[in-house]
Amino acid sequence: MKRLIWFLLIGSLVAFATFLMLPGPADTGGLDTPPDAVVDRAGDAGPVQFASVVADSEVDRLDAARRDAEAKVETLERKLAEAETAKTVRAKAKKPLADPEIRKVMAAEAASGVERSAKALLDAGLAADLQLNDEQKGALQALLVERGSIGWNQILIPMAAGELDAARLASTGRLVREAYTRNAAQIRGLLGNEGYAVYQWYEKTQPDRDCVKQLSPQFARAGQELSAEQQGQLVSLLTNERAGFKFEHDFSDPAKIDYEHFHQVFSEENSNRHFQEMQRFNEQLTRRAETLLNPDQAKLFQELLAAQLQRARLTVRTTMAMMGENP
């Protein structure tokens, strides 16, 4: 396109140069007319006037050609600018976190989510069971926030911003694994071995408590409110069933994900297999829950689990699209 623009510009210059080189009317005011060149002025007026008209017509034609070339150049420049703008917009759409403002909002949202998760874990009974004082509780909460931020700050956000190619992803993945190991050692140092074992149980079962907590309001809105006893029974059911179900690809523990091979781990094939396993797990869970729920509640439980799984599938697809193609 740039070559075409230059071609049109050169064409305009040539046309203008041709216009400047056109012969003007002969000026003979300072010369004597040879006697044999004297002609009847009245009879010579016609040819001179015709030559002037021809010259004017040629000037008009070249001027029109120049204006047309300039208009085409302007049109092409505008289209080129529009194409560059569209290219920038597409690049930002593919890597939205490359925009500093969007990245700032996303980082703040991630930090807020991590803090809520850390507080929920402590309030679920962890702090009470460990009999932590305020200072110990604050120290543990800080370590939990740090742990929850590792994957976001070092992998997910930089990757969504397009900052991690294959080589950098591998090296960053190793640093992430080391960060999780170092954080776990600090938590163990704070709680001791027995306290650390209690922490691990709470951390592993927290997703089950979160699941029931998220589903309970939906049961209430449908007129099938769960009693406190039923909620506790569902949490225990989820925990026991999950412990006995072997997932080939379990993405529930961020600390165990192989970030060095992120794209391979979260390939479309592995993701599809994981959600197929989740479908079987939900079906098994629904059958077991029939002993705890009435028929209407059991049917609603099945529907809510299916909707939850569908949202999770969409979230993974959207996230992987943001992360880019497998390098």
C-alpha positions as CSV (number, residue, x, y, z in Angstrom):
1,M,0.0,0.0,0.0
2,K,2.9,2.4,0.8
3,R,4.4,1.7,-2.6
4,L,1.1,2.6,-4.3
5,I,1.0,5.8,-2.3
6,W,4.5,6.7,-3.4
7,F,3.6,5.8,-7.0
8,L,0.6,8.2,-6.9
9,L,2.7,11.0,-5.3
10,I,5.4,10.6,-8.0
11,G,2.6,10.6,-10.7
12,S,1.3,13.9,-9.2
13,L,4.8,15.4,-9.4
14,V,5.3,14.3,-13.0
15,A,2.0,15.8,-13.9
16,F,2.8,19.1,-12.2
17,A,6.3,19.2,-13.8
18,T,4.7,18.6,-17.2
19,F,2.4,21.5,-16.6
20,L,5.3,23.8,-15.8
21,M,7.1,22.8,-19.0
22,L,4.2,23.6,-21.2
23,P,5.2,26.4,-23.7
24,G,3.5,29.7,-23.0
25,P,2.4,32.2,-25.6
26,A,5.3,33.6,-27.7
27,D,6.4,37.0,-26.5
28,T,7.8,39.0,-29.4
29,G,7.4,42.5,-28.1
30,G,11.1,43.3,-28.3
31,L,11.8,41.9,-31.7
32,D,11.0,43.4,-35.2
33,T,8.7,41.3,-37.3
34,P,10.4,40.3,-40.6
35,P,8.8,42.0,-43.5
36,D,7.9,38.7,-45.2
37,A,6.2,37.4,-42.0
38,V,3.7,40.3,-41.9
39,V,0.3,38.8,-42.2
40,D,-3.2,40.0,-42.0
41,R,-4.0,40.3,-38.2
42,A,-7.6,39.7,-38.7
43,G,-7.0,36.5,-40.6
44,D,-4.4,35.3,-38.0
45,A,-6.7,35.6,-34.9
46,G,-8.4,32.3,-35.4
47,P,-5.4,30.0,-35.2
48,V,-3.8,31.8,-32.2
49,Q,-7.1,31.6,-30.3
50,F,-7.4,27.9,-31.1
51,A,-3.9,27.2,-29.8
52,S,-4.7,29.0,-26.6
53,V,-7.8,26.9,-26.1
54,V,-5.9,23.7,-26.6
55,A,-3.2,24.8,-24.1
56,D,-5.9,25.7,-21.5
57,S,-7.6,22.4,-22.1
58,E,-4.4,20.5,-21.4
59,V,-3.7,22.4,-18.2
60,D,-7.2,21.7,-17.0
61,R,-6.8,18.0,-17.8
62,L,-3.5,17.8,-15.9
63,D,-4.8,19.8,-13.0
64,A,-7.8,17.4,-12.7
65,A,-5.4,14.4,-12.9
66,R,-3.4,16.0,-10.0
67,R,-6.5,16.5,-7.9
68,D,-7.6,13.0,-8.5
69,A,-4.2,11.6,-7.6
70,E,-4.2,13.7,-4.4
71,A,-7.7,12.5,-3.5
72,K,-6.6,8.8,-4.0
73,V,-3.5,9.4,-1.8
74,E,-5.7,10.8,1.0
75,T,-8.1,7.9,0.7
76,L,-5.3,5.4,0.8
77,E,-3.6,7.1,3.8
78,R,-6.9,7.1,5.6
79,K,-7.4,3.4,4.9
80,L,-3.9,2.6,6.0
81,A,-4.4,4.5,9.3
82,E,-7.7,2.6,9.8
83,A,-6.0,-0.7,9.1
84,E,-3.3,0.1,11.7
85,T,-5.9,1.1,14.3
86,A,-7.9,-2.1,13.6
87,K,-4.6,-4.1,14.0
88,T,-4.0,-2.5,17.4
89,V,-7.5,-3.1,18.5
90,R,-7.3,-6.8,17.5
91,A,-4.0,-7.1,19.3
92,K,-5.5,-5.6,22.5
93,A,-8.5,-7.9,22.2
94,K,-6.3,-10.9,22.0
95,K,-4.0,-9.8,24.8
96,P,-6.3,-7.5,26.8
97,L,-4.0,-7.3,29.8
98,A,-1.4,-5.7,27.6
99,D,-3.4,-2.5,28.3
100,P,-2.1,-1.0,31.5
101,E,-5.5,0.1,32.8
102,I,-7.1,-3.3,32.2
103,R,-4.1,-5.0,33.8
104,K,-4.4,-2.7,36.8
105,V,-8.1,-3.6,37.2
106,M,-7.5,-7.3,36.8
107,A,-4.6,-7.3,39.3
108,A,-6.7,-5.5,41.9
109,E,-9.6,-7.9,41.3
110,A,-7.3,-10.9,41.7
111,A,-5.8,-9.5,44.9
112,S,-9.2,-8.9,46.3
113,G,-10.2,-12.5,45.5
114,V,-7.1,-13.9,47.1
115,E,-7.7,-11.9,50.3
116,R,-11.3,-13.2,50.5
117,S,-10.2,-16.8,50.0
118,A,-7.6,-16.4,52.8
119,K,-10.1,-15.0,55.2
120,A,-12.7,-17.6,54.3
121,L,-10.2,-20.4,55.1
122,L,-9.4,-18.9,58.5
123,D,-13.0,-18.3,59.3
124,A,-14.0,-21.9,58.2
125,G,-12.5,-23.1,61.5
126,L,-8.8,-23.2,60.8
127,A,-7.9,-20.4,63.1
128,A,-10.2,-21.7,65.9
129,D,-8.9,-25.3,65.6
130,L,-5.3,-24.1,65.7
131,Q,-6.1,-21.8,68.6
132,L,-4.2,-18.9,67.0
133,N,-3.8,-15.6,68.7
134,D,-4.2,-12.4,66.8
135,E,-0.6,-12.1,65.9
136,Q,-0.4,-15.7,64.6
137,K,-3.6,-15.3,62.7
138,G,-2.3,-12.2,61.0
139,A,0.9,-13.9,60.1
140,L,-0.9,-16.9,58.7
141,Q,-3.3,-14.8,56.7
142,A,-0.4,-12.9,55.2
143,L,1.2,-16.2,54.1
144,L,-2.1,-17.4,52.7
145,V,-2.5,-14.2,50.6
146,E,1.1,-14.6,49.4
147,R,0.4,-18.2,48.4
148,G,-2.8,-17.3,46.6
149,S,-1.0,-14.5,44.7
150,I,1.9,-16.6,43.3
151,G,0.1,-18.0,40.3
152,W,-1.7,-14.8,39.5
153,N,1.2,-12.4,39.7
154,Q,3.9,-14.6,38.2
155,I,2.0,-16.7,35.6
156,L,-1.6,-15.8,34.8
157,I,-1.4,-12.1,34.5
158,P,1.9,-11.9,32.7
159,M,0.9,-14.6,30.3
160,A,-2.4,-12.9,29.5
161,A,-0.4,-9.7,28.8
162,G,1.7,-11.6,26.3
163,E,4.9,-11.3,28.3
164,L,5.8,-15.0,28.6
165,D,7.1,-16.9,25.5
166,A,8.0,-20.6,25.7
167,A,11.4,-20.0,27.1
168,R,10.4,-17.5,29.7
169,L,7.4,-19.6,30.7
170,A,9.7,-22.5,31.5
171,S,12.0,-20.5,33.6
172,T,9.1,-18.7,35.3
173,G,7.4,-22.0,36.0
174,R,10.5,-23.2,37.9
175,L,10.5,-20.0,39.9
176,V,6.8,-20.4,40.7
177,R,7.3,-24.0,41.9
178,E,10.1,-22.7,44.2
179,A,7.9,-19.9,45.5
180,Y,5.2,-22.4,46.5
181,T,7.7,-24.7,48.2
182,R,9.2,-21.7,50.1
183,N,5.8,-20.5,51.1
184,A,4.8,-24.0,52.4
185,A,7.9,-24.2,54.5
186,Q,7.1,-20.8,56.0
187,I,3.6,-21.9,56.9
188,R,5.0,-25.2,58.4
189,G,7.5,-23.1,60.4
190,L,4.7,-21.0,61.8
191,L,2.2,-23.8,62.6
192,G,4.5,-26.7,63.4
193,N,4.0,-30.2,61.8
194,E,0.7,-31.0,63.5
195,G,-0.7,-27.5,62.8
196,Y,0.5,-27.8,59.2
197,A,-1.4,-31.1,58.8
198,V,-4.6,-29.4,60.1
199,Y,-4.0,-26.5,57.6
200,Q,-3.6,-28.9,54.7
201,W,-6.9,-30.6,55.5
202,Y,-8.7,-27.3,55.6
203,E,-7.1,-26.1,52.4
204,K,-8.0,-29.3,50.6
205,T,-11.6,-29.3,51.7
206,Q,-12.2,-25.6,51.3
207,P,-13.5,-25.9,47.7
208,D,-16.2,-28.3,49.0
209,R,-17.4,-25.7,51.6
210,D,-17.3,-23.0,49.0
211,C,-19.4,-25.1,46.6
212,V,-22.2,-25.7,49.1
213,K,-22.0,-22.1,50.2
214,Q,-22.5,-21.0,46.6
215,L,-25.4,-23.4,46.0
216,S,-27.3,-22.9,49.2
217,P,-28.8,-19.5,48.2
218,Q,-30.0,-21.0,44.9
219,F,-31.8,-23.8,46.7
220,A,-33.5,-21.1,48.9
221,R,-34.6,-19.0,45.8
222,A,-36.1,-22.2,44.3
223,G,-38.1,-22.8,47.5
224,Q,-35.9,-25.8,48.4
225,E,-33.9,-24.4,51.2
226,L,-31.2,-26.6,52.7
227,S,-31.1,-27.0,56.5
228,A,-27.8,-26.5,58.3
229,E,-27.6,-30.2,58.8
230,Q,-28.1,-30.9,55.1
231,Q,-25.4,-28.3,54.2
232,G,-22.9,-30.0,56.6
233,Q,-23.8,-33.4,55.1
234,L,-23.3,-32.2,51.6
235,V,-19.9,-30.8,52.5
236,S,-18.9,-34.1,54.0
237,L,-20.3,-36.0,50.9
238,L,-18.3,-33.8,48.5
239,T,-15.1,-34.2,50.6
240,N,-15.4,-38.0,50.8
241,E,-16.4,-38.5,47.2
242,R,-13.6,-36.3,45.9
243,A,-11.1,-38.2,48.0
244,G,-12.2,-41.5,46.4
245,F,-12.4,-40.2,42.8
246,K,-9.1,-40.3,40.9
247,F,-8.8,-37.5,38.4
248,E,-6.3,-38.1,35.6
249,H,-5.8,-34.3,35.4
250,D,-6.7,-32.5,38.7
251,F,-6.4,-28.7,38.4
252,S,-7.7,-28.1,41.9
253,D,-4.4,-27.4,43.6
254,P,-2.5,-24.5,42.0
255,A,0.7,-25.5,43.8
256,K,0.8,-28.9,41.9
257,I,0.3,-27.5,38.4
258,D,3.3,-27.9,36.1
259,Y,3.5,-24.3,35.0
260,E,6.7,-25.0,33.0
261,H,4.5,-26.8,30.5
262,F,1.4,-24.8,31.0
263,H,0.0,-25.1,27.5
264,Q,0.6,-28.8,27.4
265,V,-1.1,-29.3,30.8
266,F,-4.0,-27.2,29.8
267,S,-4.3,-28.5,26.2
268,E,-7.7,-28.8,24.7
269,E,-7.5,-32.6,25.0
270,N,-6.6,-32.6,28.7
271,S,-9.2,-30.0,29.4
272,N,-11.9,-32.0,27.7
273,R,-10.9,-35.1,29.5
274,H,-10.9,-33.3,32.8
275,F,-14.5,-32.0,32.2
276,Q,-15.6,-35.5,31.2
277,E,-14.2,-36.8,34.5
278,M,-16.0,-34.0,36.3
279,Q,-19.3,-35.0,34.6
280,R,-18.9,-38.6,35.9
281,F,-18.0,-37.2,39.3
282,N,-21.1,-35.1,39.4
283,E,-23.3,-38.0,38.3
284,Q,-21.8,-40.1,41.1
285,L,-22.3,-37.2,43.6
286,T,-25.9,-36.8,42.6
287,R,-26.7,-40.5,43.2
288,R,-25.1,-40.3,46.6
289,A,-26.9,-37.1,47.5
290,E,-30.3,-38.7,47.0
291,T,-30.0,-40.2,50.5
292,L,-29.6,-36.7,52.0
293,L,-32.1,-34.6,49.9
294,N,-35.7,-34.9,49.0
295,P,-36.5,-35.7,45.3
296,D,-37.0,-32.0,44.4
297,Q,-33.8,-31.0,46.1
298,A,-31.9,-33.9,44.5
299,K,-33.1,-32.8,41.0
300,L,-32.2,-29.2,41.7
301,F,-28.8,-30.3,43.0
302,Q,-28.1,-32.1,39.7
303,E,-29.2,-29.1,37.6
304,L,-27.0,-26.7,39.7
305,L,-24.0,-28.9,39.4
306,A,-24.5,-29.1,35.6
307,A,-24.7,-25.3,35.3
308,Q,-21.6,-24.9,37.5
309,L,-19.7,-27.3,35.3
310,Q,-20.7,-25.5,32.2
311,R,-19.6,-22.1,33.7
312,A,-16.2,-23.7,34.6
313,R,-15.8,-25.0,31.1
314,L,-16.5,-21.6,29.7
315,T,-14.1,-20.0,32.1
316,V,-11.3,-22.3,31.1
317,R,-11.9,-21.7,27.4
318,T,-12.0,-18.0,27.9
319,T,-8.8,-18.0,30.0
320,M,-6.9,-20.2,27.5
321,A,-7.9,-17.9,24.7
322,M,-6.5,-15.0,26.6
323,M,-3.3,-16.9,27.2
324,G,-2.7,-17.4,23.5
325,E,-2.0,-20.4,21.4
326,N,0.2,-23.3,22.3
327,P,3.7,-22.1,21.4
